[in-house]
Amino acid sequence: MTQTVFVELEFWLLIVFSIVVPPLIIWGLLAVRRISRVHVLMIGILLVAMAGFDVYLLQILKRESALTPSTADDVVFNSEITLGLYLLPALLAGIGVNITSHVLLQHLSDAERN
């Protein structure tokens, strides 16, 4: 067993999937001039899935931090700060749902017009 969860793979996956990858995805969406609806829909679903994975990782880290002797990870994962950590996946899920609903509503509007 390690002394802290900050060296565990789950912690680094949390950093990558909640801080690094989502801004890259959103930057890619903003940088591309033409993109198909299918790709936008897939990206929206991907953001929602990443948010769910982040919540799963946060729960694992909370459980593991209780078992380590370090108090630094207890301060982050077993206190009120945890609420703040759950806001980022909520934001990602909200953006993903918004993107997905935009694509679906646009498709339904076009189908209704035809």
C-alpha positions in Angstrom: 0.0 0.0 0.0 1.3 3.5 -0.8 1.6 6.3 1.7 -0.7 8.7 -0.3 -3.2 8.4 -3.2 -1.5 11.3 -5.1 0.9 8.7 -6.6 -1.8 6.3 -7.6 -2.9 5.7 -11.3 -6.4 6.7 -10.4 -5.4 10.2 -9.3 -3.5 10.8 -12.5 -6.4 9.5 -14.6 -8.6 11.9 -12.8 -6.3 14.8 -13.6 -6.1 13.8 -17.3 -9.8 13.1 -17.8 -11.1 16.2 -15.9 -8.4 18.9 -16.5 -6.4 18.0 -19.6 -8.7 16.3 -22.1 -12.0 18.3 -21.8 -10.3 21.7 -22.7 -8.6 20.0 -25.6 -11.9 18.6 -26.9 -13.7 22.0 -26.5 -10.8 23.8 -28.2 -11.0 21.3 -31.0 -14.7 22.0 -31.4 -14.1 25.7 -31.5 -11.1 25.5 -33.9 -12.8 23.4 -36.6 -14.9 25.3 -39.1 -17.0 22.4 -40.4 -17.9 19.3 -38.4 -20.7 16.8 -39.0 -23.6 16.3 -36.5 -22.5 12.8 -35.8 -19.1 13.9 -34.6 -20.6 16.6 -32.5 -23.1 14.1 -31.0 -20.2 11.7 -30.3 -18.2 14.4 -28.5 -21.2 15.3 -26.4 -21.7 11.7 -25.4 -17.9 11.4 -24.7 -18.0 14.4 -22.4 -20.9 12.9 -20.4 -19.1 9.5 -20.2 -15.9 11.2 -19.0 -17.9 13.0 -16.3 -19.2 9.7 -15.1 -15.7 8.2 -15.2 -14.5 11.2 -13.1 -17.1 10.6 -10.5 -16.1 6.9 -10.4 -12.5 7.9 -9.9 -13.4 10.4 -7.2 -15.2 7.7 -5.2 -12.3 5.3 -5.6 -9.8 8.0 -4.4 -12.1 8.9 -1.4 -12.2 5.2 -0.3 -8.4 4.7 -0.8 -7.5 8.0 0.9 -9.2 6.8 4.1 -6.9 3.8 4.2 -3.6 5.7 3.7 -1.6 7.2 6.6 -1.2 10.5 4.9 -3.4 13.4 6.1 -2.9 15.5 2.9 -5.1 13.2 0.8 -7.7 13.1 3.6 -7.9 16.9 3.5 -8.6 16.7 -0.3 -10.8 13.6 -0.6 -12.5 13.3 2.8 -13.6 16.8 3.5 -15.7 19.6 2.2 -13.2 20.1 -0.7 -14.6 17.0 -2.2 -17.8 18.9 -3.1 -15.7 21.3 -5.2 -14.1 18.3 -6.9 -17.5 17.0 -8.0 -18.4 20.3 -9.6 -16.0 19.8 -12.5 -17.6 16.5 -13.6 -21.0 18.2 -13.2 -19.8 21.0 -15.6 -18.5 18.5 -18.1 -21.8 16.5 -18.0 -23.8 19.7 -18.4 -21.8 20.8 -21.5 -22.0 17.2 -22.9 -25.8 17.1 -22.4 -26.2 20.6 -23.9 -24.2 19.6 -27.0 -26.1 16.4 -27.4 -29.5 18.1 -27.0 -28.5 20.8 -29.5 -27.7 18.1 -32.1 -30.9 16.2 -31.5 -33.1 19.3 -31.6 -31.4 20.5 -34.8 -32.0 17.1 -36.4 -35.6 17.1 -35.3 -36.1 20.6 -36.7 -34.7 19.6 -40.0 -36.7 16.5 -40.1 -39.9 18.4 -39.3 -39.2 20.9 -42.1 -38.8 18.1 -44.6 
